[in-house]
Amino acid sequence: MTTDYDLVVVGGSFAGLICARTAAMRGLKVAVIDRRREPGAAVHTTGILVKEAAEEIDLPPDVVRRIHGVRLYGPSLASIDLAEPGYYFLATDTARLLRWLALDTAMAGARLCYGTSYRGACYEEDRLRLRGVDITTRYLVGADGARSAVARTFGLGLNNQFLQGIEAHVPLDGDMAPNLLHCVLNRRLAPGYIAWAVPGVETLQVGLAAARGVKPDLDAALAMMNRIGGIDTSQVLERRAGLIPCGGPVRPFATDRVLLVGDAAGLVSPLTGGGIYNAFRYGRRAAQAVSDHLLDHGPEPSRVLAGEYPGYGAKLMMRRAMDHVVGDRLVDMMLKTPWFAEAARQIYFRPRGLLRGVKLASAFRPSTVSRAAR
Ligand SMILES: Cc1cc2nc3c(=O)[nH]c(=O)nc-3n(C[C@H](O)[C@H](O)[C@H](O)COP(=O)(O)OP(=O)(O)OC[C@H]3O[C@@H](n4cnc5c(N)ncnc54)[C@H](O)[C@@H]3O)c2cc1C
């Protein structure tokens, strides 16, 4: 028997769960479908929340760990410490966080269908019918990550630039300062990005990301962190890996009664590779816009979000400059200069500040939303 929903969200991770939870709390009949067997399975992210992400949603204290600054290393491993009064990051037990969020979403009234793959959808009068499941919906949100199948079905923009990230979890001991994120700039090891060590909730998370086409060398990153902090690399307790979109927002991100959020929409900072804050923020905003539209004859949700999604203009420019201009020797020379520390502070502690970038559309641009793909 077919079940009719107001909103179906494809993807039950950060963006999809927040979207579904908000829409259900606003009175919509909502379902989430996700191909993972359960929430929090096969986590691919380090899961650090910037303070702004923590302000979008209040989390139980036992799934997070506060971190109050950054130790930034140059290629020679000389370092500077960066902090800002009142600012913090949250390391997370990401699997537990996602399980908690899924429970909260179900309690808000959404139906969660894990172990269910999205296989396409088509328009059927005033509804969309999902293939392979007996489900129709008035609105469809694609929160299905960097390689969105929803985007492909409806001819929406696809992410086409990626970093490849990989991470190992090792026991949380050694001499690594426990209240700092440790970030290493090293173009040889992590071209286009950084290597990191995060004292997490129960493990030390060591990883790196590199421009696609370069295989990230996790053993080399572990050896380097061992030199920095004498960490125990003999037992790897968990591995994570995934793609990080870094080319900015996709266009178009929406069509008739369908829109993308989170990584599917390319809402990842091209400089920091962070996307969870945007997944929370715009997952929630998408649900608000859809419920205003369906319940109160509000404007087309894509028009609302086109004026809000970040464009990352300045960050994309800085990223290209970092990729092409700044070599390892120059980084070592610049590391201890006051302006380098200030630039790094802007990147780490002002995700929505000076470098927030050019808005995708301060006035709505038709090219960001495709016409109905019937
Ligand atoms: C190695 C690594 C480290 C990172 N570290 C950080 C960090 O510390 N902080 C930060 O802010 N960001 C980080 N990011 C980025 C961050 O993980 C993403 O921005 C975030 O996960 C985006 O959330 P999302 O809900 O949009 O997508 P995802 O978390 O990718 O979730 C997509 C969901 O859709 C489901 N799905 C996909 N296809 C289908 C289908 N066909 N049918 C059904 N379900 C489907 C998947 O199973 C998945 O659950 C990192 C990324 C990587 C790869």
The ligand as an SDF file (V2000), in Angstrom:
LIG
                    3D

 53 58  0  0  0  0  0  0  0  0999 V2000
   37.4450   12.3890    6.2370 C   0  0  0  0  0  0  0  0  0  0  0  0
   36.4510   13.5100    6.4430 C   0  0  0  0  0  0  0  0  0  0  0  0
   36.5580   14.3180    7.5770 C   0  0  0  0  0  0  0  0  0  0  0  0
   35.6610   15.3740    7.7630 C   0  0  0  0  0  0  0  0  0  0  0  0
   35.7450   16.1070    8.9150 N   0  0  0  0  0  0  0  0  0  0  0  0
   34.8440   17.0930    9.1590 C   0  0  0  0  0  0  0  0  0  0  0  0
   34.8490   17.7810   10.3940 C   0  0  0  0  0  0  0  0  0  0  0  0
   35.6260   17.4800   11.2920 O   0  0  0  0  0  0  0  0  0  0  0  0
   33.9390   18.7830   10.5800 N   0  0  0  0  0  0  0  0  0  0  0  0
   33.0270   19.1320    9.6000 C   0  0  0  0  0  0  0  0  0  0  0  0
   32.2330   20.0720    9.8170 O   0  0  0  0  0  0  0  0  0  0  0  0
   32.9840   18.4610    8.4350 N   0  0  0  0  0  0  0  0  0  0  0  0
   33.8420   17.4540    8.2010 C   0  0  0  0  0  0  0  0  0  0  0  0
   33.7790   16.7240    7.0310 N   0  0  0  0  0  0  0  0  0  0  0  0
   32.6690   17.0310    6.1010 C   0  0  0  0  0  0  0  0  0  0  0  0
   31.3740   16.4650    6.6970 C   0  0  0  0  0  0  0  0  0  0  0  0
   31.5280   15.1200    7.0230 O   0  0  0  0  0  0  0  0  0  0  0  0
   30.2200   16.6150    5.7100 C   0  0  0  0  0  0  0  0  0  0  0  0
   30.1410   17.9710    5.3230 O   0  0  0  0  0  0  0  0  0  0  0  0
   28.8970   16.1630    6.3520 C   0  0  0  0  0  0  0  0  0  0  0  0
   28.9400   14.7920    6.6550 O   0  0  0  0  0  0  0  0  0  0  0  0
   27.7370   16.4790    5.4080 C   0  0  0  0  0  0  0  0  0  0  0  0
   26.5540   15.9500    5.9270 O   0  0  0  0  0  0  0  0  0  0  0  0
   25.3720   15.5080    4.9600 P   0  0  0  0  0  0  0  0  0  0  0  0
   24.2580   15.0970    5.8470 O   0  0  0  0  0  0  0  0  0  0  0  0
   25.1570   16.5700    3.9400 O   0  0  0  0  0  0  0  0  0  0  0  0
   25.9600   14.2670    4.1300 O   0  0  0  0  0  0  0  0  0  0  0  0
   26.5200   12.8630    4.6170 P   0  0  0  0  0  0  0  0  0  0  0  0
   27.0030   12.9480    6.0220 O   0  0  0  0  0  0  0  0  0  0  0  0
   27.4990   12.4380    3.5820 O   0  0  0  0  0  0  0  0  0  0  0  0
   25.2650   11.8970    4.5950 O   0  0  0  0  0  0  0  0  0  0  0  0
   24.6630   11.4780    3.3970 C   0  0  0  0  0  0  0  0  0  0  0  0
   23.7270   10.3390    3.7460 C   0  0  0  0  0  0  0  0  0  0  0  0
   23.0070    9.9720    2.5780 O   0  0  0  0  0  0  0  0  0  0  0  0
   22.9480    8.5720    2.5010 C   0  0  0  0  0  0  0  0  0  0  0  0
   22.8060    8.1990    1.0730 N   0  0  0  0  0  0  0  0  0  0  0  0
   23.6550    8.4650    0.0640 C   0  0  0  0  0  0  0  0  0  0  0  0
   23.1960    7.9780   -1.0900 N   0  0  0  0  0  0  0  0  0  0  0  0
   22.0100    7.3690   -0.8080 C   0  0  0  0  0  0  0  0  0  0  0  0
   21.0380    6.6690   -1.5820 C   0  0  0  0  0  0  0  0  0  0  0  0
   21.1640    6.4800   -2.9180 N   0  0  0  0  0  0  0  0  0  0  0  0
   19.9460    6.1700   -0.9570 N   0  0  0  0  0  0  0  0  0  0  0  0
   19.7690    6.3500    0.3790 C   0  0  0  0  0  0  0  0  0  0  0  0
   20.6560    6.9970    1.1620 N   0  0  0  0  0  0  0  0  0  0  0  0
   21.7630    7.5150    0.5710 C   0  0  0  0  0  0  0  0  0  0  0  0
   24.2410    8.0770    3.1100 C   0  0  0  0  0  0  0  0  0  0  0  0
   24.1340    6.7430    3.5660 O   0  0  0  0  0  0  0  0  0  0  0  0
   24.4540    9.0860    4.2340 C   0  0  0  0  0  0  0  0  0  0  0  0
   23.8980    8.6500    5.4570 O   0  0  0  0  0  0  0  0  0  0  0  0
   34.6490   15.6470    6.8000 C   0  0  0  0  0  0  0  0  0  0  0  0
   34.5250   14.8250    5.6720 C   0  0  0  0  0  0  0  0  0  0  0  0
   35.4240   13.7600    5.5030 C   0  0  0  0  0  0  0  0  0  0  0  0
   35.2660   12.8740    4.2880 C   0  0  0  0  0  0  0  0  0  0  0  0
  1  2  1  0
  2  3  1  0
  2 52  2  0
  3  4  2  0
  4  5  1  0
  4 50  1  0
  5  6  2  0
  6  7  1  0
  6 13  1  0
  7  8  2  0
  7  9  1  0
  9 10  1  0
 10 11  2  0
 10 12  1  0
 12 13  2  0
 13 14  1  0
 14 15  1  0
 14 50  1  0
 15 16  1  0
 16 17  1  0
 16 18  1  0
 18 19  1  0
 18 20  1  0
 20 21  1  0
 20 22  1  0
 22 23  1  0
 23 24  1  0
 24 25  2  0
 24 26  1  0
 24 27  1  0
 27 28  1  0
 28 29  2  0
 28 30  1  0
 28 31  1  0
 31 32  1  0
 32 33  1  0
 33 34  1  0
 33 48  1  0
 34 35  1  0
 35 36  1  0
 35 46  1  0
 36 37  1  0
 36 45  1  0
 37 38  2  0
 38 39  1  0
 39 40  1  0
 39 45  2  0
 40 41  1  0
 40 42  2  0
 42 43  1  0
 43 44  2  0
 44 45  1  0
 46 47  1  0
 46 48  1  0
 48 49  1  0
 50 51  2  0
 51 52  1  0
 52 53  1  0
M  END
$$$$
